[in-house]
Amino acid sequence: TKSASASTEAVHDRMPVVLLEGELQAWLDPTRNTAAAADEVLRRAQSDFVFYPVRTIVNNAKNEGRELIEPLQD
């Protein structure tokens, strides 16, 4: 995780690091083992997400299914 972006901090103060496509090898490369190399990949990571309300069934970890991510209808 990393500190939340401006769009995410209204939801939480931390957010997941989502690497851009093709960045996994750079992230896992054992020859790039410096803080500067890690920061380089992290700076390019996705930082904007789309938020929308969902049903409260997401609050129970036993629930599964597509309906957990379907947008709540007005």
N, C-alpha and C positions, 0 to 999 in steps of 0.2 A: 504494500500500500504506500501511498504518498499523501502529502497534504492535499486537501481538496482544492479543485479549481474554483473559479468564481461561480460557475454555474452549478457546482455540486455542493458548495459549502452551506447552502440553505437546507440540505438534507442531512449532511454529516460533515465532520471536520477532516475525515480521511476518505480516500477513494482508492479503488483498485488501480494498479498499473496495467494498462492495456497496450501491449506492444503493437506497433504498426506491422502490417504484413511484411514479412521478410526480415524482421528485426530479431527473431528468436535466435538465429545462429550467432549474431553479434552479441546478444545477451549471454549466451552460454559459452562463448569462445573463451577457453581457459588462458589464452595468451593476452586477452584484453582484461586483465585483472586489477586495474587501477580504479580509484574512485572517479577519476576524470573520464575513463572509458564508460563506466556505468552511468555517470551523469549525462554523457553524450546521448546514450540510448534513451534514458528517461526523459530528456528534454523533447525528444521526438515522439514520445508516447502520446496516445490519444488522451485528450483532456476534456473534451466536450461530450456530453451525453444528452439524450432526450429523456425527459421525465414526463410521466403521465400517471393519473390515478388508476389503481387497480382494486379489485375486490379484497375484502379483509381476510379472505381465505388464505392469503399468503402468510398470515401470521401463525399458521400452524405448520410445523415442519413435516408433519405426516401427509399433508396434502401434496398431490402431484397432478400434473396435467396442464394442457395448453391454457385452460381458463385462468391460470395463475398470472399469466402475462397479458391477457387480453385487456385493452383499455376499458375503463369503466365508462359506460354509456350515460350521457346526461339525461 
